[in-house]
Amino acid sequence: MEEAADCLDAKSKLPVRYDWYQTESAVVITVLVKNIKEEYLQLNITKNQVKIQISHPEFEVCDLCLNLSNSVIAEQSGYKLTPSKIEIKLKKTEGLRWEKLEGPPLDPEVKAIPKDPEPITDGPPAYPTSKKGKDWNKVEKEITEQEAKEKPEGDEAINTLFQEIYGKGNDEVKRAMNKSFMESSGTVLSTNWNEISKQKVDVKPPDGMEWKRWE
């Protein structure tokens, strides 16, 4: 926890502490201060800064300014006030792991947060905020490149070709493929709707084979 109370000396200082944690998409700052009403609080969020002013009648005016180490989307950020704390939720501009809350902007090559952590909750995440995660974007890219190099063969290649034709075809092509395949028990696959639509498609087994219906 960090102490944060930049106050005048006229009255007693307001006891204020804050802590933070992060998820893939957000940074959550928890300001621990009790019995703060909405009218006592002024909170402003910008791209790189959070300003908090607390004007409690029994304490000095307390100003807290946090210069963020990374940028946030101010219009998608906000806060929630409870009797024991102010919870500020900042929407990240990118799904990057922040190495620290405050400070000058960090190198953009900071590690990406894994895609599979738990969603935002009221409590801190299971992992420490300073722990670096595996670069899942790099892993996903490598898998995609590997899959692209692997060419399907045999029946798999034929099925892939049919799927591609069906996916890119218009409604008539799709109707023709569905009708011919179903009526021929999978022995005919046509993309010509004008021809297929005129009559029922007969079963046409491959040469040297005989088609029989299972009883």
Short mmCIF file of the C-alpha atoms (twelve columns), coordinates in Angstrom:
data_MODEL
# 
_entry.id   MODEL 
# 
loop_
_atom_site.group_PDB 
_atom_site.id 
_atom_site.type_symbol 
_atom_site.label_atom_id 
_atom_site.label_alt_id 
_atom_site.label_comp_id 
_atom_site.label_asym_id 
_atom_site.label_seq_id 
_atom_site.Cartn_x 
_atom_site.Cartn_y 
_atom_site.Cartn_z 
_atom_site.pdbx_PDB_model_num 
ATOM 1   C CA . MET A 1   0.000   0.000   0.000   1 
ATOM 2   C CA . GLU A 2   1.121   3.554   -0.630  1 
ATOM 3   C CA . GLU A 3   0.503   6.615   1.461   1 
ATOM 4   C CA . ALA A 4   -1.098  9.446   -0.494  1 
ATOM 5   C CA . ALA A 5   -2.196  12.578  1.291   1 
ATOM 6   C CA . ASP A 6   -1.046  15.919  -0.061  1 
ATOM 7   C CA . CYS A 7   -3.006  18.141  2.319   1 
ATOM 8   C CA . LEU A 8   -2.740  21.527  4.025   1 
ATOM 9   C CA . ASP A 9   -1.995  21.933  7.745   1 
ATOM 10  C CA . ALA A 10  -5.137  23.814  8.816   1 
ATOM 11  C CA . LYS A 11  -6.996  20.725  10.088  1 
ATOM 12  C CA . SER A 12  -6.206  17.101  10.690  1 
ATOM 13  C CA . LYS A 13  -5.026  15.187  7.686   1 
ATOM 14  C CA . LEU A 14  -7.476  12.806  6.105   1 
ATOM 15  C CA . PRO A 15  -6.132  9.225   6.331   1 
ATOM 16  C CA . VAL A 16  -5.939  8.066   2.715   1 
ATOM 17  C CA . ARG A 17  -4.227  5.010   1.227   1 
ATOM 18  C CA . TYR A 18  -4.479  3.424   -2.188  1 
ATOM 19  C CA . ASP A 19  -3.538  0.230   -3.972  1 
ATOM 20  C CA . TRP A 20  -4.082  -1.145  -7.478  1 
ATOM 21  C CA . TYR A 21  -4.309  -4.291  -9.556  1 
ATOM 22  C CA . GLN A 22  -4.914  -5.046  -13.206 1 
ATOM 23  C CA . THR A 23  -6.610  -7.462  -15.582 1 
ATOM 24  C CA . GLU A 24  -6.251  -7.891  -19.326 1 
ATOM 25  C CA . SER A 25  -8.526  -4.944  -20.126 1 
ATOM 26  C CA . ALA A 26  -8.559  -2.705  -17.052 1 
ATOM 27  C CA . VAL A 27  -6.619  -1.174  -14.184 1 
ATOM 28  C CA . VAL A 28  -8.461  -0.926  -10.859 1 
ATOM 29  C CA . ILE A 29  -7.333  1.601   -8.248  1 
ATOM 30  C CA . THR A 30  -8.739  1.206   -4.739  1 
ATOM 31  C CA . VAL A 31  -8.558  4.354   -2.602  1 
ATOM 32  C CA . LEU A 32  -9.136  3.375   1.035   1 
ATOM 33  C CA . VAL A 33  -10.917 6.250   2.745   1 
ATOM 34  C CA . LYS A 34  -13.985 6.011   4.998   1 
ATOM 35  C CA . ASN A 35  -17.289 7.857   5.066   1 
ATOM 36  C CA . ILE A 36  -16.827 9.930   1.928   1 
ATOM 37  C CA . LYS A 37  -20.060 11.222  0.477   1 
ATOM 38  C CA . GLU A 38  -20.557 12.054  -3.181  1 
ATOM 39  C CA . GLU A 39  -20.644 15.798  -2.457  1 
ATOM 40  C CA . TYR A 40  -17.198 15.603  -0.790  1 
ATOM 41  C CA . LEU A 41  -15.583 14.085  -3.872  1 
ATOM 42  C CA . GLN A 42  -14.293 15.518  -7.153  1 
ATOM 43  C CA . LEU A 43  -12.719 12.943  -9.459  1 
ATOM 44  C CA . ASN A 44  -11.416 13.597  -12.953 1 
ATOM 45  C CA . ILE A 45  -10.023 10.975  -15.348 1 
ATOM 46  C CA . THR A 46  -8.043  11.886  -18.470 1 
ATOM 47  C CA . LYS A 47  -5.924  9.866   -20.890 1 
ATOM 48  C CA . ASN A 48  -2.820  9.812   -18.670 1 
ATOM 49  C CA . GLN A 49  -3.961  11.123  -15.306 1 
ATOM 50  C CA . VAL A 50  -6.385  10.627  -12.419 1 
ATOM 51  C CA . LYS A 51  -7.096  13.615  -10.155 1 
ATOM 52  C CA . ILE A 52  -8.939  13.199  -6.858  1 
ATOM 53  C CA . GLN A 53  -9.966  15.973  -4.485  1 
ATOM 54  C CA . ILE A 54  -11.700 15.162  -1.196  1 
ATOM 55  C CA . SER A 55  -13.294 18.037  0.766   1 
ATOM 56  C CA . HIS A 56  -14.409 16.436  4.024   1 
ATOM 57  C CA . PRO A 57  -15.728 19.044  6.492   1 
ATOM 58  C CA . GLU A 58  -13.786 17.533  9.399   1 
ATOM 59  C CA . PHE A 59  -10.419 17.328  7.592   1 
ATOM 60  C CA . GLU A 60  -8.135  19.323  5.360   1 
ATOM 61  C CA . VAL A 61  -8.830  19.366  1.642   1 
ATOM 62  C CA . CYS A 62  -6.895  16.415  0.272   1 
ATOM 63  C CA . ASP A 63  -5.585  16.324  -3.314  1 
ATOM 64  C CA . LEU A 64  -4.310  13.165  -4.975  1 
ATOM 65  C CA . CYS A 65  -2.910  13.242  -8.512  1 
ATOM 66  C CA . LEU A 66  -1.808  10.034  -10.242 1 
ATOM 67  C CA . ASN A 67  0.242   10.396  -13.431 1 
ATOM 68  C CA . LEU A 68  -0.358  7.079   -15.156 1 
ATOM 69  C CA . SER A 69  2.459   5.089   -16.737 1 
ATOM 70  C CA . ASN A 70  0.194   4.059   -19.637 1 
ATOM 71  C CA . SER A 71  -2.759  5.695   -21.347 1 
ATOM 72  C CA . VAL A 72  -6.415  4.810   -20.685 1 
ATOM 73  C CA . ILE A 73  -9.762  5.440   -22.405 1 
ATOM 74  C CA . ALA A 74  -11.261 8.114   -20.157 1 
ATOM 75  C CA . GLU A 75  -14.812 7.962   -21.539 1 
ATOM 76  C CA . GLN A 76  -14.968 4.212   -20.784 1 
ATOM 77  C CA . SER A 77  -13.574 4.592   -17.265 1 
ATOM 78  C CA . GLY A 78  -15.363 5.439   -14.037 1 
ATOM 79  C CA . TYR A 79  -15.568 4.945   -10.292 1 
ATOM 80  C CA . LYS A 80  -17.766 3.485   -7.557  1 
ATOM 81  C CA . LEU A 81  -18.098 5.006   -4.098  1 
ATOM 82  C CA . THR A 82  -18.719 2.852   -0.987  1 
ATOM 83  C CA . PRO A 83  -18.571 3.668   2.764   1 
ATOM 84  C CA . SER A 84  -15.013 2.315   2.980   1 
ATOM 85  C CA . LYS A 85  -13.401 3.054   -0.372  1 
ATOM 86  C CA . ILE A 86  -13.386 4.661   -3.812  1 
ATOM 87  C CA . GLU A 87  -12.947 2.056   -6.546  1 
ATOM 88  C CA . ILE A 88  -11.705 3.524   -9.834  1 
ATOM 89  C CA . LYS A 89  -11.826 1.318   -12.922 1 
ATOM 90  C CA . LEU A 90  -9.690  2.504   -15.857 1 
ATOM 91  C CA . LYS A 91  -10.171 1.025   -19.337 1 
ATOM 92  C CA . LYS A 92  -6.828  0.198   -20.960 1 
ATOM 93  C CA . THR A 93  -6.185  1.418   -24.503 1 
ATOM 94  C CA . GLU A 94  -4.334  -1.857  -25.143 1 
ATOM 95  C CA . GLY A 95  -4.295  -5.257  -23.442 1 
ATOM 96  C CA . LEU A 96  -0.775  -4.737  -22.111 1 
ATOM 97  C CA . ARG A 97  0.616   -5.515  -18.671 1 
ATOM 98  C CA . TRP A 98  1.497   -2.367  -16.752 1 
ATOM 99  C CA . GLU A 99  4.800   -2.681  -14.890 1 
ATOM 100 C CA . LYS A 100 3.785   0.152   -12.552 1 
ATOM 101 C CA . LEU A 101 0.831   2.461   -11.981 1 
ATOM 102 C CA . GLU A 102 2.583   5.834   -12.063 1 
ATOM 103 C CA . GLY A 103 5.509   7.190   -14.038 1 
ATOM 104 C CA . PRO A 104 6.556   8.143   -17.567 1 
ATOM 105 C CA . PRO A 105 5.140   6.001   -20.406 1 
ATOM 106 C CA . LEU A 106 6.898   2.639   -20.680 1 
ATOM 107 C CA . ASP A 107 8.453   0.940   -23.698 1 
ATOM 108 C CA . PRO A 108 5.618   -0.288  -25.975 1 
ATOM 109 C CA . GLU A 109 7.249   -3.743  -26.118 1 
ATOM 110 C CA . VAL A 110 5.861   -4.514  -22.679 1 
ATOM 111 C CA . LYS A 111 4.522   -8.075  -22.451 1 
ATOM 112 C CA . ALA A 112 0.874   -8.745  -23.315 1 
ATOM 113 C CA . ILE A 113 -1.373  -10.192 -20.605 1 
ATOM 114 C CA . PRO A 114 -2.522  -13.766 -21.331 1 
ATOM 115 C CA . LYS A 115 -5.968  -14.141 -22.879 1 
ATOM 116 C CA . ASP A 116 -7.242  -16.586 -20.273 1 
ATOM 117 C CA . PRO A 117 -7.222  -14.857 -16.850 1 
ATOM 118 C CA . GLU A 118 -10.403 -14.570 -14.819 1 
ATOM 119 C CA . PRO A 119 -12.704 -11.570 -15.562 1 
ATOM 120 C CA . ILE A 120 -12.695 -8.377  -13.500 1 
ATOM 121 C CA . THR A 121 -13.956 -8.929  -9.960  1 
ATOM 122 C CA . ASP A 122 -14.125 -6.841  -6.811  1 
ATOM 123 C CA . GLY A 123 -10.958 -8.497  -5.479  1 
ATOM 124 C CA . PRO A 124 -7.383  -8.524  -6.798  1 
ATOM 125 C CA . PRO A 125 -6.346  -11.156 -9.378  1 
ATOM 126 C CA . ALA A 126 -4.495  -14.332 -8.451  1 
ATOM 127 C CA . TYR A 127 -1.259  -13.244 -10.120 1 
ATOM 128 C CA . PRO A 128 1.020   -10.432 -8.840  1 
ATOM 129 C CA . THR A 129 0.823   -7.197  -10.823 1 
ATOM 130 C CA . SER A 130 4.566   -7.279  -11.422 1 
ATOM 131 C CA . LYS A 131 4.712   -10.831 -12.769 1 
ATOM 132 C CA . LYS A 132 5.283   -11.096 -16.500 1 
ATOM 133 C CA . GLY A 133 2.960   -13.401 -18.443 1 
ATOM 134 C CA . LYS A 134 3.607   -15.507 -21.503 1 
ATOM 135 C CA . ASP A 135 3.290   -13.686 -24.820 1 
ATOM 136 C CA . TRP A 136 0.172   -15.472 -26.062 1 
ATOM 137 C CA . ASN A 137 -0.069  -13.233 -29.137 1 
ATOM 138 C CA . LYS A 138 3.299   -14.613 -30.305 1 
ATOM 139 C CA . VAL A 139 2.234   -18.198 -29.566 1 
ATOM 140 C CA . GLU A 140 -1.014  -17.756 -31.492 1 
ATOM 141 C CA . LYS A 141 0.873   -16.275 -34.443 1 
ATOM 142 C CA . GLU A 142 3.286   -19.226 -34.527 1 
ATOM 143 C CA . ILE A 143 0.415   -21.738 -34.456 1 
ATOM 144 C CA . THR A 144 -1.392  -19.915 -37.267 1 
ATOM 145 C CA . GLU A 145 1.756   -19.896 -39.411 1 
ATOM 146 C CA . GLN A 146 2.337   -23.595 -38.757 1 
ATOM 147 C CA . GLU A 147 -1.249  -24.490 -39.700 1 
ATOM 148 C CA . ALA A 148 -0.956  -22.462 -42.912 1 
ATOM 149 C CA . LYS A 149 2.096   -24.514 -43.958 1 
ATOM 150 C CA . GLU A 150 0.323   -27.815 -43.403 1 
ATOM 151 C CA . LYS A 151 -1.531  -28.759 -46.611 1 
ATOM 152 C CA . PRO A 152 -4.447  -31.193 -46.258 1 
ATOM 153 C CA . GLU A 153 -4.336  -34.435 -48.200 1 
ATOM 154 C CA . GLY A 154 -6.823  -37.031 -49.463 1 
ATOM 155 C CA . ASP A 155 -10.386 -36.777 -48.161 1 
ATOM 156 C CA . GLU A 156 -9.396  -33.884 -45.924 1 
ATOM 157 C CA . ALA A 157 -8.242  -31.879 -48.950 1 
ATOM 158 C CA . ILE A 158 -11.523 -32.614 -50.771 1 
ATOM 159 C CA . ASN A 159 -13.617 -31.646 -47.760 1 
ATOM 160 C CA . THR A 160 -11.614 -28.439 -47.346 1 
ATOM 161 C CA . LEU A 161 -12.218 -27.589 -51.020 1 
ATOM 162 C CA . PHE A 162 -15.971 -28.226 -50.708 1 
ATOM 163 C CA . GLN A 163 -16.142 -26.099 -47.562 1 
ATOM 164 C CA . GLU A 164 -14.368 -23.264 -49.329 1 
ATOM 165 C CA . ILE A 165 -16.728 -23.460 -52.342 1 
ATOM 166 C CA . TYR A 166 -19.783 -23.545 -50.048 1 
ATOM 167 C CA . GLY A 167 -18.505 -20.669 -47.912 1 
ATOM 168 C CA . LYS A 168 -17.841 -18.406 -50.908 1 
ATOM 169 C CA . GLY A 169 -20.904 -19.444 -52.925 1 
ATOM 170 C CA . ASN A 170 -24.140 -17.488 -53.282 1 
ATOM 171 C CA . ASP A 171 -27.550 -18.755 -52.135 1 
ATOM 172 C CA . GLU A 172 -28.184 -20.707 -55.362 1 
ATOM 173 C CA . VAL A 173 -24.820 -22.473 -55.127 1 
ATOM 174 C CA . LYS A 174 -25.513 -23.434 -51.514 1 
ATOM 175 C CA . ARG A 175 -29.041 -24.680 -52.332 1 
ATOM 176 C CA . ALA A 176 -27.684 -26.751 -55.229 1 
ATOM 177 C CA . MET A 177 -24.960 -28.305 -53.069 1 
ATOM 178 C CA . ASN A 178 -27.393 -29.137 -50.256 1 
ATOM 179 C CA . LYS A 179 -30.091 -30.584 -52.546 1 
ATOM 180 C CA . SER A 180 -27.728 -32.689 -54.662 1 
ATOM 181 C CA . PHE A 181 -25.859 -34.027 -51.643 1 
ATOM 182 C CA . MET A 182 -28.985 -34.982 -49.676 1 
ATOM 183 C CA . GLU A 183 -30.990 -36.516 -52.539 1 
ATOM 184 C CA . SER A 184 -28.018 -38.512 -53.867 1 
ATOM 185 C CA . SER A 185 -27.070 -39.816 -50.408 1 
ATOM 186 C CA . GLY A 186 -23.740 -38.030 -50.650 1 
ATOM 187 C CA . THR A 187 -22.737 -39.393 -54.072 1 
ATOM 188 C CA . VAL A 188 -23.370 -36.174 -56.057 1 
ATOM 189 C CA . LEU A 189 -22.372 -32.601 -55.225 1 
ATOM 190 C CA . SER A 190 -23.401 -29.944 -57.742 1 
ATOM 191 C CA . THR A 191 -23.242 -26.143 -57.714 1 
ATOM 192 C CA . ASN A 192 -25.617 -25.682 -60.698 1 
ATOM 193 C CA . TRP A 193 -28.984 -24.740 -59.234 1 
ATOM 194 C CA . ASN A 194 -30.669 -24.317 -62.634 1 
ATOM 195 C CA . GLU A 195 -29.940 -27.958 -63.411 1 
ATOM 196 C CA . ILE A 196 -30.423 -29.466 -59.953 1 
ATOM 197 C CA . SER A 197 -33.702 -27.667 -59.202 1 
ATOM 198 C CA . LYS A 198 -35.594 -29.295 -62.112 1 
ATOM 199 C CA . GLN A 199 -35.664 -32.867 -60.851 1 
ATOM 200 C CA . LYS A 200 -34.617 -35.221 -58.080 1 
ATOM 201 C CA . VAL A 201 -30.906 -36.100 -58.053 1 
ATOM 202 C CA . ASP A 202 -30.246 -39.816 -58.497 1 
ATOM 203 C CA . VAL A 203 -27.719 -41.782 -56.505 1 
ATOM 204 C CA . LYS A 204 -24.492 -42.179 -58.481 1 
ATOM 205 C CA . PRO A 205 -21.972 -44.398 -56.677 1 
ATOM 206 C CA . PRO A 206 -18.339 -44.454 -57.907 1 
ATOM 207 C CA . ASP A 207 -17.419 -46.821 -60.763 1 
ATOM 208 C CA . GLY A 208 -17.161 -50.430 -59.638 1 
ATOM 209 C CA . MET A 209 -19.299 -49.881 -56.544 1 
ATOM 210 C CA . GLU A 210 -22.956 -50.611 -55.818 1 
ATOM 211 C CA . TRP A 211 -25.137 -48.482 -53.581 1 
ATOM 212 C CA . LYS A 212 -27.442 -50.273 -51.137 1 
ATOM 213 C CA . ARG A 213 -29.815 -48.855 -48.549 1 
ATOM 214 C CA . TRP A 214 -29.324 -50.133 -45.023 1 
ATOM 215 C CA . GLU A 215 -32.474 -51.782 -43.680 1 
# 
